[in-house]
Amino acid sequence: MNRKRNAGTSLVEILVVIVVFLVGILAIVQVFPPGLNLIRTTRNNTVAAQLGAAEAQRILGQSGQVANLIAPVRYDFDGTAYRILLLNRRPDDLMPETTPGLPGRIDEDGNVLVNNRSIGAWQRVSGPNIFSRVLGEARPIPAPRRTFGSGIGNDFGGLVQLTFAPAYYFQGPTGVDTTASVLVYGNDMVRRFGDRAFNVPDVRRPGRSWEFFFVEAEDADENTPFLNQDQVYIPRPTNVSIGKTYRYRLAFSFYYQSGTRTVQNDIVAVAELADQGSGAYWAIDQRYWVVSLPKLIDGGQYSEANYLGAERDSLSCQRVFEEVALSGVFDSADPYQYKVVGNGTDPGTGLGFALGSLLFNPTGFDFRVRTVNNQRVPLEARIDYTVFDWRILRDEFRIPTWESGATRPGSALPVKLTLNNLMSLGRESVDGRTFQGMGLAAPALRALQSGQTDDALLVDAETGGVILGNLPNDPNAPGFPQNPESGWMVDKSSGVVTFRDTDQDPSNGLTVFMRFPTGDPNNPWSAPVAVPDVRNRSVRLHYMGVGEWAVQPIKAARSYRIEVYPDGSPVSPGECQIVPSDAPNFVIEDATRVYFPVSDIGQQVVIGELWTIGAAGVPVVRYDQVFQIRGPVSVRGVDVGFVDVGGALDFGQGYAVRRVRGASIKLRVMWNPTQFKLGPDQVANYNALELWLRSTRVTETEAFQVGGRN
């Protein structure tokens, strides 16, 4: 009997095959996460390079107004107001301050605590926001024009946009900035050295408005208001206005007795001088104001009694512009006036901000100032301000139009932002809290909850107004247009901005609704105004990226003040030190080095004239030598940066180096793909932030640029 046998596969064999397949699949799956992470990292590096290159191109495209210096700051809260103070920090030091001698602390709301008081949210006082004080951003007063439809009572003037806006801006009780969070000042006045024994300056005669006199203590006779004190003589205007206060910015280095040590400090102080009478640090001597430098520094961390003397070559003086209320009227006789166009208060933190538009008195456009060579040059506005938040990115572009002859005259082409994946309201932030917006309380169409601000803002650079939008209109959905005043929308995932003609009338081009600042504290923004055909207008779109993206420039000083080493005090921003061989505690390394602040490590500098000792002791001079600042190193207990000049410095000419200038600006792009959680343990929160900051990715783009005007 024949038996049939069917060929087949046993269950065991099937199981073996399944196991083999599973092992292979698991091996393949394990390849995907690293591969995806590599792709994501590569993409982010590419985006960072694009952001850095775009910002470098934007800055170098307006190199005439590049700031003199971008300096690190520290934040303090005195119980009633925030203060922003300059300090010296390494560029790679990203952590916020701590109470001296105690661990750092951050509360569960994200506030950094120093001496049991908040100095601000951790995002604002750490990371890129440490290097945020912009000093001396300069440009001539622009030609005046009417800022169309602005709603300002007197809106005719020269409009200027701050390069790195928005900025901190704190209003006083009169509605103008009284804390110098934004400080605008003019050209350098010509410095002269006076001697009262020889009647210099002659106080009986009107002074020249473009020069001032520094009278050292030993040159002050018994007829001066401040005997045996360093003092500055500033000419009073011949047409001085009764009841008006004039302000002058005085910057200088001075020697100070700190315990048993003599230290050198730098200060920028604003002297407020009235048309009559006298003050705590000033008096009137016929045709001049006389300012006592020891009395000017007195208060806060300095005492008049410990003042030892000013470094005479460090002193500079500029007339400070007067801020006029936005609804006020410019004085046609005073070119030193401006207005802040568009400001507000972050409802979440109470911090004031300005969107970045300044309107200058039209009289300033034709005003000329004399220089030390007796040349007449245009009046400049030099602006000191503190960047509100480097994490607020800005894309500047002109609203594009369709090509000539296109059939869509009422439309604008889409605009692709540099960054994808934008932060949106309600999304989880990196610290586990809900994202509440950028902190810019400007007009928004959407209904915002208490403490919220919008997540994107479009500012018209030609007027300082806000273009309403950021809400969708879907033509395929019922009720189109669902948001009739919304003229633009940004896709948060792709970073594409699209525009919409709000009146749907192609004959008048692309029409949008705008709101303009009014200057009325009770009603700071105008009602929506329909503005036709905004194509080709210059605009700024502000937004934030997922991953705490920030684009931050770090700039060496345009010109360095050269100090001969006194006794080992820290090197301040904008200063370099050289050490002669007869200085106390001289070390062999001093002979070949020029020292710089640690905040400038990595920057390039040019030494215009450099004398060293060559072969057989013969002095050698070199001109315009480029060096890169290295470090840090500890010299006499102080951390500094340095350049090695390749030989021992020669002081045989009375000096060893001259004309030291910053030669580079770095664009630092930062982002962080990781997260952390805030909890009730304040010390643990600070430690979690430190761990998170270690994951920060940094890409640097460097450009050779001295920049600045002062």
C-alpha positions in Angstrom: 0.0 0.0 0.0 1.4 3.3 -1.1 1.3 6.2 1.4 1.0 9.8 0.3 3.5 12.2 2.0 2.9 16.0 1.9 6.0 18.2 2.1 5.6 21.1 4.6 7.2 23.2 7.2 7.0 22.4 10.9 5.9 24.9 13.5 9.4 24.9 14.9 10.9 25.9 11.6 8.4 28.8 11.4 9.2 30.0 14.8 12.9 29.9 14.0 12.4 32.0 10.9 10.3 34.5 12.9 13.0 34.8 15.5 15.6 35.4 12.7 13.4 38.1 11.2 12.8 39.7 14.5 16.5 39.9 15.3 17.1 41.5 11.9 14.3 43.9 12.3 15.4 44.9 15.7 18.9 45.5 14.4 17.6 47.7 11.6 15.3 49.6 14.0 18.2 50.4 16.3 19.9 52.1 13.4 17.0 54.6 12.9 17.2 56.8 16.1 20.9 57.6 15.7 20.3 58.1 12.0 17.4 60.4 12.6 19.4 62.3 15.3 22.3 62.7 12.9 19.9 64.0 10.2 18.3 66.4 12.7 21.7 67.6 13.9 23.0 68.1 10.4 19.8 70.0 9.5 20.1 72.2 12.6 23.8 72.9 11.8 22.8 74.0 8.3 20.0 76.2 9.7 22.4 77.7 12.2 25.0 78.5 9.5 22.2 80.1 7.5 21.0 82.2 10.4 24.6 83.3 11.2 25.4 84.2 7.6 22.1 86.1 7.2 22.7 88.1 10.3 26.3 88.8 9.4 25.1 90.1 6.0 22.5 92.3 7.6 24.9 93.8 10.0 27.7 94.3 7.5 25.2 95.8 5.1 24.8 98.7 7.5 28.4 98.7 8.8 28.4 102.5 9.3 26.0 102.1 12.3 27.6 99.0 13.9 27.9 99.4 17.6 31.1 100.4 19.3 30.9 97.4 21.7 28.5 94.7 22.8 29.1 94.1 26.5 28.0 91.5 29.1 25.7 92.7 31.8 24.4 91.7 35.2 20.9 92.4 36.5 19.9 93.8 39.9 16.6 94.5 41.5 16.7 97.1 44.3 13.1 96.4 45.5 11.4 98.9 43.2 13.1 98.7 39.9 15.5 96.6 37.8 19.0 97.9 37.1 21.2 96.6 34.3 24.9 96.9 35.0 28.0 96.2 32.9 30.3 93.4 34.0 33.1 91.3 32.7 32.2 87.7 31.8 33.7 85.0 29.6 31.8 84.4 26.4 31.3 80.7 27.3 29.9 81.5 30.8 26.2 81.0 30.3 24.9 80.6 33.9 23.0 83.3 35.8 24.3 84.9 38.9 24.2 83.4 42.4 24.2 84.8 45.9 27.9 85.0 46.8 28.9 82.0 48.8 25.6 80.2 48.4 24.2 77.7 45.8 22.2 79.2 42.9 18.5 79.2 43.2 15.6 79.3 40.7 12.0 79.2 41.9 9.3 77.0 40.3 8.1 80.0 38.3 11.5 80.3 36.6 12.8 83.4 38.5 16.5 83.5 39.4 16.9 84.5 43.1 19.9 86.5 44.2 20.0 87.7 47.9 16.4 86.4 48.2 15.2 88.7 45.4 14.3 87.9 41.8 16.6 89.3 39.1 14.3 88.0 36.3 13.3 84.9 34.5 16.1 82.5 33.9 15.8 82.9 30.1 16.5 86.7 30.4 19.5 86.4 32.7 21.4 83.5 31.3 22.7 82.0 28.0 22.9 84.5 25.2 21.2 87.3 27.2 24.3 87.9 29.3 26.0 89.7 26.4 23.2 92.2 25.7 24.3 95.8 26.3 24.8 97.6 22.9 27.0 100.6 23.3 27.4 103.4 20.7 25.2 102.2 17.8 25.5 105.3 15.6 24.2 106.9 12.5 23.6 110.5 11.3 20.1 111.9 11.9 18.2 110.7 8.8 16.2 112.9 6.5 12.8 113.8 8.0 9.5 112.6 6.5 5.9 112.1 7.5 5.3 108.7 9.0 2.1 108.0 7.2 -1.0 107.5 9.4 1.0 107.1 12.6 -1.6 108.8 14.8 1.3 110.7 16.5 0.5 114.3 17.3 3.7 115.5 15.6 4.9 112.6 13.4 7.3 114.4 11.1 10.9 113.5 11.7 13.8 111.2 10.9 12.9 107.5 11.7 15.6 105.2 12.9 15.3 101.4 13.6 17.6 99.9 16.3 19.6 97.1 14.7 18.9 94.6 17.5 15.5 95.6 18.7 13.3 95.1 20.7 15.1 96.7 23.7 14.5 97.1 27.3 12.7 100.4 28.0 11.4 101.6 31.4 9.1 104.6 31.5 9.1 107.1 34.3 6.1 109.0 35.8 6.3 111.6 33.0 5.9 108.9 30.3 9.5 109.1 29.1 12.6 107.0 29.9 14.3 108.3 33.0 16.5 105.3 33.8 18.7 105.4 30.7 17.7 101.9 29.6 17.8 103.6 26.2 20.3 106.4 26.1 20.8 108.6 23.0 23.7 111.0 22.8 25.5 113.0 20.1 29.0 113.4 18.7 32.1 113.5 20.9 32.7 117.0 22.2 36.3 118.2 21.7 38.3 117.8 24.9 40.6 120.6 26.1 42.8 120.7 29.2 42.2 123.7 31.4 44.2 125.6 34.0 42.2 128.0 36.1 45.4 129.8 37.2 45.7 131.0 33.6 42.0 131.7 33.2 41.4 128.6 31.0 38.6 128.4 30.2 37.6 132.1 30.4 34.3 131.8 32.1 33.4 135.4 31.3 33.1 134.6 27.6 30.6 132.3 25.9 32.0 128.8 25.3 31.9 126.9 22.1 29.1 124.3 22.2 31.3 121.6 20.7 34.1 121.6 23.2 34.6 121.1 27.0 37.5 121.5 29.4 39.0 119.0 31.9 40.6 120.8 34.9 42.6 118.5 37.1 42.6 119.0 40.8 46.1 120.6 40.9 45.0 123.1 38.2 41.9 124.3 40.0 42.4 127.7 41.9 40.5 129.2 44.7 37.9 130.8 42.4 36.5 127.4 41.2 33.4 126.0 42.8 35.1 122.8 43.6 38.6 123.4 45.0 41.2 120.6 44.8 38.8 118.4 42.8 38.9 117.1 39.3 36.3 119.0 37.4 34.8 119.4 33.9 33.7 122.8 32.4 30.8 122.5 30.0 29.7 125.7 28.1 26.1 126.8 28.8 24.0 127.4 25.6 23.8 131.0 24.7 20.0 130.6 24.3 19.5 128.5 27.4 15.8 127.7 28.0 14.4 128.8 31.3 13.4 125.8 33.4 15.0 123.3 31.1 17.4 120.5 32.2 20.4 119.7 30.0 22.1 116.3 30.1 25.6 115.3 29.3 27.2 111.9 29.1 30.5 111.7 30.8 32.6 108.5 30.4 36.0 108.1 32.1 38.4 105.9 34.1 39.3 106.8 37.6 41.6 105.5 40.4 39.8 104.5 43.6 40.9 103.5 47.1 39.3 100.1 47.9 40.5 99.1 51.3 44.3 98.8 51.1 44.3 98.6 47.3 44.2 101.2 44.6 41.9 100.0 41.8 40.9 101.4 38.5 37.2 101.7 37.6 35.3 102.8 34.5 32.1 104.8 34.7 29.5 106.2 32.4 27.5 108.9 34.2 24.8 111.3 33.0 25.1 114.8 34.5 21.8 116.6 34.7 22.4 120.4 34.7 19.7 123.0 35.2 19.6 126.5 33.7 20.1 128.1 37.2 21.2 127.2 40.7 23.4 124.3 41.6 23.2 120.6 42.4 25.0 117.9 44.4 27.8 117.6 41.9 27.5 120.8 39.7 27.5 124.6 39.9 27.4 127.5 37.5 30.4 129.7 37.0 29.2 132.5 34.7 29.1 131.1 31.2 29.9 127.5 32.2 28.6 124.5 34.1 31.2 123.0 36.4 30.9 119.3 37.3 32.9 117.8 40.1 34.0 114.3 39.1 34.4 113.0 42.7 30.9 114.2 43.6 29.5 112.8 40.3 30.5 109.3 41.1 29.4 109.5 44.7 26.6 107.2 45.7 25.8 103.5 45.3 29.1 101.5 45.1 31.4 104.5 45.1 32.3 107.1 47.7 33.6 110.6 47.0 36.1 110.2 49.8 37.9 107.3 48.1 38.2 109.0 44.7 41.9 109.4 43.8 41.9 110.9 40.3 40.7 110.5 36.7 42.8 109.2 33.9 42.9 112.4 31.8 43.1 110.7 28.4 40.0 108.5 29.1 37.5 111.4 29.5 34.8 111.9 26.9 31.7 114.0 26.9 28.6 114.1 24.7 25.4 116.0 24.8 22.5 113.7 25.6 19.4 113.9 23.5 16.2 114.9 25.3 13.3 112.4 25.0 10.0 114.0 24.1 6.7 112.4 24.9 5.3 110.6 21.9 2.3 112.9 21.7 4.5 116.0 22.3 5.9 118.5 19.8 9.5 118.9 18.9 11.3 122.2 19.7 12.5 123.7 16.5 15.4 125.4 18.3 16.8 122.2 19.8 18.1 119.5 17.4 18.9 117.1 20.4 15.4 115.6 20.7 13.8 112.3 19.9 10.7 110.1 20.6 10.3 106.4 21.3 7.8 105.0 18.8 6.0 101.9 20.2 6.6 100.6 23.6 4.9 98.6 26.3 5.2 96.3 29.3 5.5 92.5 29.4 2.4 91.5 31.3 4.1 88.3 32.6 7.2 90.0 34.1 6.4 93.7 34.3 9.5 94.5 32.2 9.3 97.5 29.8 10.2 97.2 26.2 10.5 99.3 23.0 9.9 97.8 19.6 12.9 99.7 18.3 11.7 102.8 16.3 13.1 106.2 17.3 11.8 109.4 15.7 14.3 112.3 15.7 13.7 116.1 15.6 13.7 117.1 11.9 15.9 120.1 12.9 18.8 117.6 13.6 19.1 116.6 9.9 20.7 119.9 8.8 22.6 120.5 12.1 26.4 120.4 11.9 28.9 119.8 14.7 32.6 120.8 14.7 35.4 118.3 15.2 38.9 118.7 16.7 40.1 119.5 13.1 37.5 122.2 12.9 35.5 120.3 10.3 31.8 120.5 10.3 30.1 117.1 10.3 26.5 115.9 10.5 24.9 115.5 13.9 25.0 111.8 14.9 22.7 109.8 17.2 24.7 107.3 19.2 22.5 104.9 21.1 23.1 102.7 24.1 20.5 100.1 24.8 20.0 96.6 26.2 18.5 93.9 24.0 15.2 92.6 25.3 15.8 88.9 24.4 18.2 87.5 21.9 15.8 84.5 21.5 13.4 86.8 19.7 14.5 86.2 16.2 13.9 88.8 13.4 13.6 88.3 9.7 13.8 91.5 7.7 12.4 91.6 4.2 10.4 93.7 1.8 6.8 92.4 1.2 7.3 90.8 -2.2 5.1 91.5 -5.1 4.2 89.5 -8.2 6.2 90.2 -11.3 5.1 93.0 -13.6 2.1 92.0 -15.7 1.0 89.3 -13.3 -2.8 88.8 -12.9 -2.7 89.0 -9.1 -2.1 92.7 -8.3 -3.7 92.5 -4.9 -1.5 89.7 -3.7 2.0 89.2 -2.4 4.3 86.2 -2.8 4.9 83.9 0.2 8.0 84.5 2.3 10.0 81.6 3.7 11.6 82.4 7.1 15.1 81.1 7.9 13.8 78.9 10.7 11.2 76.1 10.6 9.2 74.9 13.7 8.3 78.1 15.4 7.0 78.4 19.0 3.2 78.8 19.3 1.1 79.8 22.2 0.1 76.9 24.5 3.1 74.8 23.5 5.3 73.4 26.2 8.5 75.3 26.8 11.9 73.7 27.5 11.4 74.1 31.3 8.0 72.3 31.3 5.9 75.4 31.6 3.4 76.6 29.0 4.7 79.1 26.4 3.0 82.5 27.1 4.4 84.4 24.1 7.4 86.6 23.3 6.7 89.2 26.1 5.9 92.0 23.6 2.5 93.4 24.5 1.8 94.9 21.1 -1.5 94.8 19.3 -2.9 91.3 18.6 -6.0 90.1 16.9 -6.4 86.9 18.9 -8.0 86.8 22.3 -5.1 86.4 24.8 -5.3 85.2 28.3 -4.0 87.1 31.3 -0.2 87.3 31.1 0.0 86.2 27.5 1.4 88.0 24.5 1.3 87.0 20.8 3.8 84.5 19.4 4.6 86.4 16.2 4.7 90.1 15.4 5.1 92.0 12.1 6.4 95.6 12.4 6.4 98.1 9.6 10.0 99.5 9.5 8.8 102.6 7.7 6.4 103.9 10.4 6.9 101.8 13.5 3.4 100.6 13.3 2.2 97.0 13.7 0.6 95.1 10.8 -2.3 93.1 12.1 -2.3 89.4 11.3 -1.2 86.0 12.7 -4.7 84.5 12.3 -5.8 82.2 9.5 -8.4 82.8 6.8 -9.5 79.6 5.0 -11.4 80.3 1.7 -12.7 76.7 1.8 -14.3 77.0 5.2 -17.6 78.7 6.1 -17.6 82.4 7.0 -14.6 83.3 4.9 -12.8 85.6 5.8 -13.0 84.3 9.3 -10.6 87.0 10.5 -11.2 90.0 8.2 -8.4 92.2 9.7 -5.7 89.6 9.5 -3.4 90.5 6.6 -0.8 87.8 7.1 -0.3 84.3 8.6 2.8 82.3 9.4 2.7 78.5 9.3 4.5 77.6 12.5 5.7 74.2 11.2 7.1 75.3 7.9 8.0 78.9 8.6 6.2 80.3 5.6 4.5 83.7 5.8 1.5 84.3 3.5 -0.3 87.6 2.9 -3.9 88.4 2.2 -5.5 91.4 0.6 -7.9 92.4 3.4 -10.3 94.5 1.3 -10.2 92.0 -1.6 -9.9 94.9 -4.0 -7.0 94.2 -6.4 -7.2 97.8 -7.8 -5.5 99.3 -4.8 -2.8 96.6 -4.4 -2.3 94.6 -1.1 -4.3 96.3 1.7 -3.6 95.5 5.3 -4.8 96.8 8.7 -2.2 98.6 10.9 -2.2 100.0 14.4 0.1 102.9 15.3 1.4 104.1 18.7 -0.4 107.2 20.1 1.6 108.2 23.2 -1.6 108.0 25.3 -0.8 105.7 28.3 -4.5 104.9 28.6 -4.9 104.1 24.9 -1.4 103.4 23.6 -2.4 102.1 20.1 -4.6 103.6 17.5 -7.7 101.9 16.1 -7.0 99.7 13.1 -6.2 101.7 10.0 -6.6 100.3 6.5 -3.3 100.9 4.6 -3.4 100.2 0.8 -0.7 98.6 -1.2 2.0 97.7 1.3 3.9 95.6 -1.3 7.7 96.3 -1.3 7.5 97.8 2.3 10.3 97.0 4.6 9.1 95.0 7.6 10.4 93.0 10.5 8.9 89.7 11.6 9.6 88.8 15.2 9.2 85.2 16.4 10.8 82.5 18.5 11.9 79.0 17.5 11.4 75.6 19.2 14.7 74.7 20.9 15.5 78.1 22.3 17.2 79.4 19.2 19.1 82.7 19.5 21.2 84.7 17.1 23.7 86.9 19.0 26.5 89.1 17.9 29.6 89.5 20.1 31.7 92.5 19.2 35.1 93.7 20.3 35.4 97.4 21.0 36.0 99.6 18.0 38.8 101.3 19.8 40.5 100.3 23.1 41.6 102.7 25.8 45.2 101.8 26.6 46.0 101.7 30.3 49.4 101.3 31.8 49.0 98.7 34.6 48.4 100.4 37.9 48.1 97.5 40.4 46.3 94.5 39.0 42.7 95.7 38.7 40.5 93.8 36.3 40.6 94.8 32.6 37.3 96.5 31.8 35.3 96.2 28.5 36.7 98.6 26.0 40.1 98.6 27.7 43.5 96.9 27.3 46.5 97.0 29.7 50.2 96.9 29.3 52.7 96.4 32.1 56.1 98.2 32.2 59.0 96.3 33.8 59.1 98.7 36.8 55.5 98.0 37.7 54.8 96.3 41.1 54.6 92.5 41.0 55.9 92.5 37.4 56.2 88.9 36.0 58.2 87.8 33.0 55.0 87.1 30.9 54.1 90.8 31.2 57.0 91.8 29.0 55.5 90.3 25.8 51.7 90.7 26.4 48.9 93.1 26.0 46.0 92.2 28.3 42.3 92.4 27.4 39.0 91.7 29.2 37.9 88.0 29.3 34.7 89.0 27.5 36.8 89.6 24.4 38.6 86.2 24.3 38.5 84.8 20.7 38.1 88.2 19.1 40.6 89.7 16.7 42.3 93.1 17.3 44.6 95.3 15.3 47.5 97.1 17.0 48.2 100.2 14.9 51.7 100.9 16.3 53.7 98.3 18.2 57.2 98.8 19.6 59.2 95.8 20.8 62.9 95.1 21.6 64.6 93.4 18.7 68.0 91.8 18.2 70.9 93.4 20.0 68.4 95.5 22.0 67.4 97.6 18.9 63.8 98.8 19.0 61.5 97.5 16.3 58.3 99.1 15.2 55.4 97.3 13.4 52.2 98.8 12.1 48.7 97.4 11.8 49.4 94.0 13.3 46.4 91.6 13.7 46.2 89.4 16.8 43.6 87.0 18.2 42.9 87.4 21.9 43.7 84.2 23.8 43.0 83.0 27.4 41.9 83.1 30.0 44.9 83.3 32.2 45.2 84.4 35.8 47.5 87.3 36.3 47.9 88.5 39.9 44.6 86.8 40.8 42.6 88.4 38.0 41.4 86.4 34.9 42.2 88.2 31.7 42.6 87.6 28.0 45.9 88.4 26.2 47.8 88.7 23.0 51.5 87.8 22.7 53.2 90.4 20.6 56.3 88.3 19.9 58.8 90.3 21.8 59.4 92.4 24.8 57.5 95.7 24.8 59.7 98.8 24.4 58.6 101.9 26.2 61.5 104.0 24.9 59.2 106.4 23.0 57.1 107.0 26.1 54.6 104.4 24.9 54.7 100.8 23.6 51.4 100.4 21.7 49.0 102.8 20.0 45.7 102.7 18.2 44.4 99.3 19.4 41.1 98.5 17.5 38.7 95.6 17.5 38.8 93.9 14.1 36.0 91.3 14.3 32.4 90.6 15.1 31.2 87.1 15.8 27.7 85.9 15.1 26.9 83.2 17.6 23.9 81.0 16.9 22.7 78.9 19.9 20.0 76.3 20.3 19.3 73.4 22.6 17.3 70.3 21.7 16.9 69.0 25.3 14.5 69.9 28.1 14.3 70.1 31.9 11.6 70.5 34.5 11.2 73.1 37.1 10.0 71.9 40.5 9.7 73.2 44.1 13.4 72.6 45.0 15.1 75.9 44.1 18.7 74.6 44.2 17.7 71.5 42.2 16.2 73.9 39.6 19.4 75.8 39.3 21.4 72.6 38.9 18.9 71.3 36.3 19.5 74.6 34.3 23.2 74.1 34.5 22.9 70.6 33.2 20.6 71.7 30.4 22.9 74.5 29.3 25.7 72.0 28.8 23.7 70.6 25.9 23.6 74.0 24.2 24.8 73.8 20.6 26.8 76.8 19.3 27.8 77.7 15.8 30.0 80.8 15.2 30.3 83.0 12.1 33.1 85.6 12.2 33.5 88.7 10.1 36.4 91.1 9.9 34.8 94.4 10.8 35.9 97.3 13.0 32.6 99.1 12.6 31.1 101.9 14.8 31.6 105.6 14.6 32.8 106.7 18.0 
